[in-house]
């Protein structure tokens, strides 16, 4: 008993403390058993009385011992079933890996071939070499000022938007920012959005117990007349209505400005996702830049313009909401790594971002044309489909004349290693609407993809 | 009129479209004015009829023109006050920079001097050199498998925790994970936690309209008897009760296990923040590792063990909650950059993390001792203060005998360039309790800090 192995790299009291604790846990010391007095224990173990005292006190403090006045230290009764840690092996590979598709029309894919990894690496390396003091400074809750300034500059030069960096909030993804935004809106908030492509935002609202009306987009359009009276927030994507890819007509923009200005407490959310990709020179102005009353909440992300592996999005708030945000939830630390904020700022300041965007736009325009031409030249396919496209985004629609259900098409595609994505919008009878997200389909796979698609539509 | 400048790098229809649009916006073209016919316009401008047709159609589609059957295209009336974009300058420096303190006892500070930036850079560089396909793969919603496996291995080897990587969720900060967790708990959730140091969690719960009971920690302890009957979740930090720094006694742990197992739907949250820093060899076992019924939700972060600039935390969920999470909010993309997840995994696998932790622990232990000794040797200060410390964390408590209010002390400290942080716990009369967060106070500033502190307490 008590023949503990005192090591040189540990305080004596620690060894004694740990030894007694283990003996209690494994049952060598029994409940209500009396421990030797401090002097006796010290003499037996050839350690100081102070060490014994310290160990006994720590054990008492942590509840392993109790003290009887003028008697000494006793073992406490503990009903403690310890969970034995068995030898445990951790699989080196993820057992539930996502299926990879040969042909993947999934959304949120990006052509990563064009991404300038070497320039990005240079910016990251530079950021890592900043002085330690710089990197260890706490980033403001809105995000690094330098990055907010770079974004403001980009928006001014490319989108004619006059944005104060103080109104920009940087966050780990658009979903993150939507969650935060919903946390500062008043009790009576009711959101409305077109019934297409806003499933994530709708789910977030549902989880935060905020009403979210999905407005049917019959003429592929939404008008304020369709909103319920108590709606306070309308979410729009004027540059590029998902998944149709059509820009919002001017009269509709005006109607929404009239709606938002008609009653205090109303706001528009402009989700400008994918707006960088317009190929027809169409109306690119953001509603943010046309807003004279500070009523537009602007959202955008770097997921599609950079790579999805980077989780950096931003939101621009009107002054009043910014104030509420800071007051109510400014305690949340910024959610994006400081390194990557410095790196992205440099990437933008050096002009790499603009150059990458230009190349991406050229590539997508040509690639889109290639796929559209390939479909138009495919007589077999053209008999069964109709293209709908408005020169924007990284997708277009393909109406399929078929009596098959969406599920049937998805399943037979899956058997051929192809992932299909459908729009659940207002399709006609004997029709399904496929969303052709072509960003991740390389040129050399176009023919194969169309052949597979034709098979899936045709085969019984 | 219509003397547009056709450039070689733009499609003709685009130039025409943009020109007419601008002329409508700036008022050169009036509402209801008729545009020249397509043939006439084409001839005047020496461009093809197809180009004019395309431009007119785009303008009509976007709402700038309307069509009269058998007559032609007319300018639509638009009540559109455009916001002119003025020349706009963006300040290079953040106008509202946070005040820097000469002596900063703020929490959440970390000694960044010891952080091995060069090893971290190496891991980041390696991650950036991974094949493009690897980096552009979508990370599962829980986070990169490799990193989850590295964390599981670390927890097994260092904390005797048998964790399946499938139960780990990686997120951009502990606040982020708390928000997500609160989104999957059932309607009747009521949370209880000690009334110290959980302000952020309480605020998140308030925003999500979940009741949060703050339990007074009178004996610097919390017992299940103090919880209201309808409480379903108790949040604990058994390794290190903030700000007292005391480990939770064993009988209290048992009491909480009995409480959680007594009724279905109850859980414990073990916030293991700062648990890596124990200097007295005290009881380090996590309640997670002692839990036999899968009732412990475990939280930890790399903010204090790495650097706060990295926003990486993790949460371990019991199987039933994991299933709910995946089903209900698995649609949220993972919030941490893929690069940094690869880099951190390598940093751990290479043993850099463990070595850094060891150095940090040695440094903090010694530094803590230096500050404690300096206070004890400062006779003037010792007459006005009392140290309370339990050998854990990166702070201890200093009870100040004073009749001044907290606000008075903070203000006079601020005038001397010192940031003070107080505990609003159960202090006695004529006393204020200072939280001495010493991580960011370098050795050479200790004497200066104590001198300033003495002045602040003494001066009228």
HADDOCK unambig.tbl for C-alpha pairs under 7 A between the chains (distance, minus, plus):
assign (segid A and resid 14 and name CA) (segid B and resid 280 and name CA) 6.90 0.50 0.50
assign (segid A and resid 14 and name CA) (segid B and resid 281 and name CA) 5.64 0.50 0.50
assign (segid A and resid 61 and name CA) (segid B and resid 249 and name CA) 6.67 0.50 0.50
assign (segid A and resid 62 and name CA) (segid B and resid 247 and name CA) 6.88 0.50 0.50
assign (segid A and resid 62 and name CA) (segid B and resid 248 and name CA) 6.54 0.50 0.50
assign (segid A and resid 62 and name CA) (segid B and resid 249 and name CA) 3.93 0.50 0.50
assign (segid A and resid 62 and name CA) (segid B and resid 250 and name CA) 5.91 0.50 0.50
assign (segid A and resid 63 and name CA) (segid B and resid 249 and name CA) 4.80 0.50 0.50
assign (segid A and resid 63 and name CA) (segid B and resid 250 and name CA) 5.12 0.50 0.50
assign (segid A and resid 63 and name CA) (segid B and resid 251 and name CA) 5.97 0.50 0.50
assign (segid A and resid 64 and name CA) (segid B and resid 250 and name CA) 6.66 0.50 0.50
assign (segid A and resid 78 and name CA) (segid B and resid 251 and name CA) 6.97 0.50 0.50
assign (segid A and resid 80 and name CA) (segid B and resid 254 and name CA) 6.63 0.50 0.50
assign (segid A and resid 82 and name CA) (segid B and resid 290 and name CA) 5.36 0.50 0.50
assign (segid A and resid 83 and name CA) (segid B and resid 289 and name CA) 6.57 0.50 0.50
assign (segid A and resid 83 and name CA) (segid B and resid 290 and name CA) 5.20 0.50 0.50
assign (segid A and resid 83 and name CA) (segid B and resid 291 and name CA) 6.67 0.50 0.50
assign (segid A and resid 83 and name CA) (segid B and resid 292 and name CA) 5.99 0.50 0.50
assign (segid A and resid 85 and name CA) (segid B and resid 160 and name CA) 6.41 0.50 0.50
assign (segid A and resid 85 and name CA) (segid B and resid 162 and name CA) 6.44 0.50 0.50
assign (segid A and resid 88 and name CA) (segid B and resid 162 and name CA) 6.66 0.50 0.50
assign (segid A and resid 90 and name CA) (segid B and resid 149 and name CA) 6.54 0.50 0.50
assign (segid A and resid 94 and name CA) (segid B and resid 145 and name CA) 5.80 0.50 0.50
assign (segid A and resid 112 and name CA) (segid B and resid 136 and name CA) 6.56 0.50 0.50
assign (segid A and resid 121 and name CA) (segid B and resid 128 and name CA) 6.23 0.50 0.50
assign (segid A and resid 128 and name CA) (segid B and resid 121 and name CA) 6.22 0.50 0.50
assign (segid A and resid 135 and name CA) (segid B and resid 309 and name CA) 6.70 0.50 0.50
assign (segid A and resid 136 and name CA) (segid B and resid 112 and name CA) 6.52 0.50 0.50
assign (segid A and resid 136 and name CA) (segid B and resid 307 and name CA) 6.92 0.50 0.50
assign (segid A and resid 136 and name CA) (segid B and resid 308 and name CA) 6.88 0.50 0.50
assign (segid A and resid 136 and name CA) (segid B and resid 309 and name CA) 6.18 0.50 0.50
assign (segid A and resid 145 and name CA) (segid B and resid 94 and name CA) 5.79 0.50 0.50
assign (segid A and resid 149 and name CA) (segid B and resid 90 and name CA) 6.54 0.50 0.50
assign (segid A and resid 160 and name CA) (segid B and resid 85 and name CA) 6.42 0.50 0.50
assign (segid A and resid 162 and name CA) (segid B and resid 85 and name CA) 6.47 0.50 0.50
assign (segid A and resid 162 and name CA) (segid B and resid 88 and name CA) 6.68 0.50 0.50
assign (segid A and resid 172 and name CA) (segid B and resid 335 and name CA) 5.40 0.50 0.50
assign (segid A and resid 172 and name CA) (segid B and resid 336 and name CA) 7.00 0.50 0.50
assign (segid A and resid 173 and name CA) (segid B and resid 335 and name CA) 6.52 0.50 0.50
assign (segid A and resid 175 and name CA) (segid B and resid 332 and name CA) 6.84 0.50 0.50
assign (segid A and resid 183 and name CA) (segid B and resid 207 and name CA) 6.19 0.50 0.50
assign (segid A and resid 207 and name CA) (segid B and resid 183 and name CA) 6.20 0.50 0.50
assign (segid A and resid 208 and name CA) (segid B and resid 208 and name CA) 6.36 0.50 0.50
assign (segid A and resid 247 and name CA) (segid B and resid 62 and name CA) 6.90 0.50 0.50
assign (segid A and resid 248 and name CA) (segid B and resid 62 and name CA) 6.54 0.50 0.50
assign (segid A and resid 249 and name CA) (segid B and resid 61 and name CA) 6.68 0.50 0.50
assign (segid A and resid 249 and name CA) (segid B and resid 62 and name CA) 3.94 0.50 0.50
assign (segid A and resid 249 and name CA) (segid B and resid 63 and name CA) 4.80 0.50 0.50
assign (segid A and resid 250 and name CA) (segid B and resid 62 and name CA) 5.90 0.50 0.50
assign (segid A and resid 250 and name CA) (segid B and resid 63 and name CA) 5.10 0.50 0.50
assign (segid A and resid 250 and name CA) (segid B and resid 64 and name CA) 6.64 0.50 0.50
assign (segid A and resid 251 and name CA) (segid B and resid 63 and name CA) 5.97 0.50 0.50
assign (segid A and resid 254 and name CA) (segid B and resid 80 and name CA) 6.66 0.50 0.50
assign (segid A and resid 280 and name CA) (segid B and resid 14 and name CA) 6.95 0.50 0.50
assign (segid A and resid 281 and name CA) (segid B and resid 14 and name CA) 5.68 0.50 0.50
assign (segid A and resid 289 and name CA) (segid B and resid 83 and name CA) 6.59 0.50 0.50
assign (segid A and resid 290 and name CA) (segid B and resid 82 and name CA) 5.38 0.50 0.50
assign (segid A and resid 290 and name CA) (segid B and resid 83 and name CA) 5.23 0.50 0.50
assign (segid A and resid 291 and name CA) (segid B and resid 83 and name CA) 6.69 0.50 0.50
assign (segid A and resid 292 and name CA) (segid B and resid 83 and name CA) 5.99 0.50 0.50
assign (segid A and resid 307 and name CA) (segid B and resid 136 and name CA) 6.94 0.50 0.50
assign (segid A and resid 308 and name CA) (segid B and resid 136 and name CA) 6.86 0.50 0.50
assign (segid A and resid 309 and name CA) (segid B and resid 135 and name CA) 6.69 0.50 0.50
assign (segid A and resid 309 and name CA) (segid B and resid 136 and name CA) 6.15 0.50 0.50
assign (segid A and resid 309 and name CA) (segid B and resid 337 and name CA) 5.55 0.50 0.50
assign (segid A and resid 309 and name CA) (segid B and resid 338 and name CA) 4.92 0.50 0.50
assign (segid A and resid 310 and name CA) (segid B and resid 337 and name CA) 4.86 0.50 0.50
assign (segid A and resid 310 and name CA) (segid B and resid 338 and name CA) 6.60 0.50 0.50
assign (segid A and resid 311 and name CA) (segid B and resid 335 and name CA) 6.11 0.50 0.50
assign (segid A and resid 311 and name CA) (segid B and resid 336 and name CA) 6.21 0.50 0.50
assign (segid A and resid 311 and name CA) (segid B and resid 337 and name CA) 5.38 0.50 0.50
assign (segid A and resid 332 and name CA) (segid B and resid 175 and name CA) 6.82 0.50 0.50
assign (segid A and resid 335 and name CA) (segid B and resid 172 and name CA) 5.41 0.50 0.50
assign (segid A and resid 335 and name CA) (segid B and resid 173 and name CA) 6.51 0.50 0.50
assign (segid A and resid 335 and name CA) (segid B and resid 311 and name CA) 6.10 0.50 0.50
assign (segid A and resid 336 and name CA) (segid B and resid 311 and name CA) 6.21 0.50 0.50
assign (segid A and resid 337 and name CA) (segid B and resid 309 and name CA) 5.53 0.50 0.50
assign (segid A and resid 337 and name CA) (segid B and resid 310 and name CA) 4.85 0.50 0.50
assign (segid A and resid 337 and name CA) (segid B and resid 311 and name CA) 5.37 0.50 0.50
assign (segid A and resid 338 and name CA) (segid B and resid 309 and name CA) 4.90 0.50 0.50
assign (segid A and resid 338 and name CA) (segid B and resid 310 and name CA) 6.60 0.50 0.50
